[in-house]
Amino acid sequence: MKGIKFTEQIIIHSDSETVFDYTQDYANRLKWDVFLKRAELIDGAIKADKGAKAYCVAKNGLGMVTEYVSFNRPKVTAIKMTKGPFMFQSFAGSWTFREVNTTETEVIFVYSFQLRFPFNLVIPFIRSNLQNNVKQRLVNLKQHIEQ
């Protein structure tokens, strides 16, 4: 089955280190991430880093355990699903923080996933829903950091 992939980005008026650190601090996560109702590091992890695991629950009640497969401050971080809702055969995401200049950062979220049957029959709906959530998350991130 073919995977689904989409990208969303936004410019935030702040330096890349500040933006990166803010997004990777789980004490801040629920302040800006409107998609989630729970977000925490698990299995003894005390900070986001390569190999650390996190448990996040969306407002719709679906939870997912992810593992950081890349953590290169302040440029990029990436995760993969290790346990999640049955609908996902696989799920991965990367967040890139590209310094436009010393006071602006382009934040780029890339998500890719594969759905199991019968969820793959409604790919356009699920993709659209996830993409709209990612757009709103980026808008909220921008608002919180630029305040």
Contacts in CASP RR format, 6 or more apart in sequence:
PFRMAT RR
TARGET T0000
AUTHOR 0000-0000-0000
METHOD contacts of the structure
MODEL  1
MKGIKFTEQIIIHSDSETVFDYTQDYANRLKWDVFLKRAELIDGAIKADK
GAKAYCVAKNGLGMVTEYVSFNRPKVTAIKMTKGPFMFQSFAGSWTFREV
NTTETEVIFVYSFQLRFPFNLVIPFIRSNLQNNVKQRLVNLKQHIEQ
1 89 0 8 1.000
1 114 0 8 1.000
1 115 0 8 1.000
1 120 0 8 1.000
2 114 0 8 1.000
3 112 0 8 1.000
3 113 0 8 1.000
3 114 0 8 1.000
4 112 0 8 1.000
4 113 0 8 1.000
4 114 0 8 1.000
4 115 0 8 1.000
4 123 0 8 1.000
4 126 0 8 1.000
4 127 0 8 1.000
5 110 0 8 1.000
5 111 0 8 1.000
5 112 0 8 1.000
6 110 0 8 1.000
6 111 0 8 1.000
6 127 0 8 1.000
6 130 0 8 1.000
6 131 0 8 1.000
6 134 0 8 1.000
7 108 0 8 1.000
7 109 0 8 1.000
7 110 0 8 1.000
7 111 0 8 1.000
8 108 0 8 1.000
8 109 0 8 1.000
8 131 0 8 1.000
8 134 0 8 1.000
8 135 0 8 1.000
8 138 0 8 1.000
9 106 0 8 1.000
9 107 0 8 1.000
9 108 0 8 1.000
9 109 0 8 1.000
9 138 0 8 1.000
10 106 0 8 1.000
10 107 0 8 1.000
10 138 0 8 1.000
10 139 0 8 1.000
10 141 0 8 1.000
10 142 0 8 1.000
11 100 0 8 1.000
11 104 0 8 1.000
11 105 0 8 1.000
11 106 0 8 1.000
11 107 0 8 1.000
11 142 0 8 1.000
12 19 0 8 1.000
12 104 0 8 1.000
12 105 0 8 1.000
12 106 0 8 1.000
12 107 0 8 1.000
12 141 0 8 1.000
12 142 0 8 1.000
12 145 0 8 1.000
12 146 0 8 1.000
13 103 0 8 1.000
13 104 0 8 1.000
13 145 0 8 1.000
13 146 0 8 1.000
14 103 0 8 1.000
14 104 0 8 1.000
14 105 0 8 1.000
14 145 0 8 1.000
14 146 0 8 1.000
15 99 0 8 1.000
15 102 0 8 1.000
15 103 0 8 1.000
15 105 0 8 1.000
16 74 0 8 1.000
16 75 0 8 1.000
16 97 0 8 1.000
16 98 0 8 1.000
16 99 0 8 1.000
16 105 0 8 1.000
17 73 0 8 1.000
17 74 0 8 1.000
18 145 0 8 1.000
19 74 0 8 1.000
19 97 0 8 1.000
19 105 0 8 1.000
19 107 0 8 1.000
19 141 0 8 1.000
19 145 0 8 1.000
20 73 0 8 1.000
20 74 0 8 1.000
20 75 0 8 1.000
20 77 0 8 1.000
20 97 0 8 1.000
21 73 0 8 1.000
21 74 0 8 1.000
22 28 0 8 1.000
22 32 0 8 1.000
22 141 0 8 1.000
22 144 0 8 1.000
22 145 0 8 1.000
23 29 0 8 1.000
23 32 0 8 1.000
23 77 0 8 1.000
23 95 0 8 1.000
23 107 0 8 1.000
23 141 0 8 1.000
24 47 0 8 1.000
24 48 0 8 1.000
24 71 0 8 1.000
24 73 0 8 1.000
24 77 0 8 1.000
25 48 0 8 1.000
26 39 0 8 1.000
26 40 0 8 1.000
26 41 0 8 1.000
26 48 0 8 1.000
26 54 0 8 1.000
28 144 0 8 1.000
29 36 0 8 1.000
29 39 0 8 1.000
30 36 0 8 1.000
30 37 0 8 1.000
30 38 0 8 1.000
30 39 0 8 1.000
31 144 0 8 1.000
32 137 0 8 1.000
32 140 0 8 1.000
32 141 0 8 1.000
32 143 0 8 1.000
32 144 0 8 1.000
32 145 0 8 1.000
33 39 0 8 1.000
33 137 0 8 1.000
33 140 0 8 1.000
33 141 0 8 1.000
34 59 0 8 1.000
34 133 0 8 1.000
34 136 0 8 1.000
34 137 0 8 1.000
34 140 0 8 1.000
35 58 0 8 1.000
35 59 0 8 1.000
35 133 0 8 1.000
35 134 0 8 1.000
35 136 0 8 1.000
35 137 0 8 1.000
36 56 0 8 1.000
36 57 0 8 1.000
36 58 0 8 1.000
36 59 0 8 1.000
37 57 0 8 1.000
37 58 0 8 1.000
37 59 0 8 1.000
37 61 0 8 1.000
38 55 0 8 1.000
38 56 0 8 1.000
38 57 0 8 1.000
39 54 0 8 1.000
39 55 0 8 1.000
39 56 0 8 1.000
39 57 0 8 1.000
40 54 0 8 1.000
40 55 0 8 1.000
40 56 0 8 1.000
41 47 0 8 1.000
41 48 0 8 1.000
41 52 0 8 1.000
41 53 0 8 1.000
41 54 0 8 1.000
42 53 0 8 1.000
42 54 0 8 1.000
42 55 0 8 1.000
42 65 0 8 1.000
43 53 0 8 1.000
45 51 0 8 1.000
45 52 0 8 1.000
45 53 0 8 1.000
45 54 0 8 1.000
48 54 0 8 1.000
48 68 0 8 1.000
48 71 0 8 1.000
48 77 0 8 1.000
49 68 0 8 1.000
49 71 0 8 1.000
50 68 0 8 1.000
50 69 0 8 1.000
50 70 0 8 1.000
50 71 0 8 1.000
51 67 0 8 1.000
51 68 0 8 1.000
51 69 0 8 1.000
51 71 0 8 1.000
52 67 0 8 1.000
52 68 0 8 1.000
52 71 0 8 1.000
53 65 0 8 1.000
53 66 0 8 1.000
53 67 0 8 1.000
53 68 0 8 1.000
53 82 0 8 1.000
54 65 0 8 1.000
54 66 0 8 1.000
54 67 0 8 1.000
54 68 0 8 1.000
54 79 0 8 1.000
55 63 0 8 1.000
55 64 0 8 1.000
55 65 0 8 1.000
56 63 0 8 1.000
56 64 0 8 1.000
56 66 0 8 1.000
57 63 0 8 1.000
57 64 0 8 1.000
58 64 0 8 1.000
62 84 0 8 1.000
62 85 0 8 1.000
62 87 0 8 1.000
63 84 0 8 1.000
63 85 0 8 1.000
64 81 0 8 1.000
64 83 0 8 1.000
64 84 0 8 1.000
64 85 0 8 1.000
64 88 0 8 1.000
64 91 0 8 1.000
65 81 0 8 1.000
65 82 0 8 1.000
65 83 0 8 1.000
65 84 0 8 1.000
66 79 0 8 1.000
66 80 0 8 1.000
66 81 0 8 1.000
66 82 0 8 1.000
66 91 0 8 1.000
67 79 0 8 1.000
67 80 0 8 1.000
67 82 0 8 1.000
68 77 0 8 1.000
68 78 0 8 1.000
68 79 0 8 1.000
69 78 0 8 1.000
69 79 0 8 1.000
69 80 0 8 1.000
69 92 0 8 1.000
70 76 0 8 1.000
70 77 0 8 1.000
70 78 0 8 1.000
70 94 0 8 1.000
71 77 0 8 1.000
71 78 0 8 1.000
74 97 0 8 1.000
74 99 0 8 1.000
75 96 0 8 1.000
75 97 0 8 1.000
75 98 0 8 1.000
76 94 0 8 1.000
76 95 0 8 1.000
76 96 0 8 1.000
76 97 0 8 1.000
77 94 0 8 1.000
77 95 0 8 1.000
78 92 0 8 1.000
78 93 0 8 1.000
78 94 0 8 1.000
78 95 0 8 1.000
79 92 0 8 1.000
79 93 0 8 1.000
79 94 0 8 1.000
80 90 0 8 1.000
80 91 0 8 1.000
80 92 0 8 1.000
80 93 0 8 1.000
81 88 0 8 1.000
81 90 0 8 1.000
81 91 0 8 1.000
81 92 0 8 1.000
84 91 0 8 1.000
86 116 0 8 1.000
87 115 0 8 1.000
87 116 0 8 1.000
87 119 0 8 1.000
87 126 0 8 1.000
88 113 0 8 1.000
88 114 0 8 1.000
88 115 0 8 1.000
88 116 0 8 1.000
89 113 0 8 1.000
89 114 0 8 1.000
89 115 0 8 1.000
89 116 0 8 1.000
90 112 0 8 1.000
90 113 0 8 1.000
90 114 0 8 1.000
91 111 0 8 1.000
91 112 0 8 1.000
91 113 0 8 1.000
91 114 0 8 1.000
92 111 0 8 1.000
92 112 0 8 1.000
92 113 0 8 1.000
93 109 0 8 1.000
93 110 0 8 1.000
93 111 0 8 1.000
93 112 0 8 1.000
94 109 0 8 1.000
94 110 0 8 1.000
95 107 0 8 1.000
95 108 0 8 1.000
95 109 0 8 1.000
95 110 0 8 1.000
96 106 0 8 1.000
96 107 0 8 1.000
96 108 0 8 1.000
96 110 0 8 1.000
97 105 0 8 1.000
97 106 0 8 1.000
97 107 0 8 1.000
97 108 0 8 1.000
98 105 0 8 1.000
98 106 0 8 1.000
98 107 0 8 1.000
98 108 0 8 1.000
99 105 0 8 1.000
100 106 0 8 1.000
107 138 0 8 1.000
107 141 0 8 1.000
109 134 0 8 1.000
109 137 0 8 1.000
109 138 0 8 1.000
111 130 0 8 1.000
111 134 0 8 1.000
113 130 0 8 1.000
114 120 0 8 1.000
115 123 0 8 1.000
115 126 0 8 1.000
119 126 0 8 1.000
END
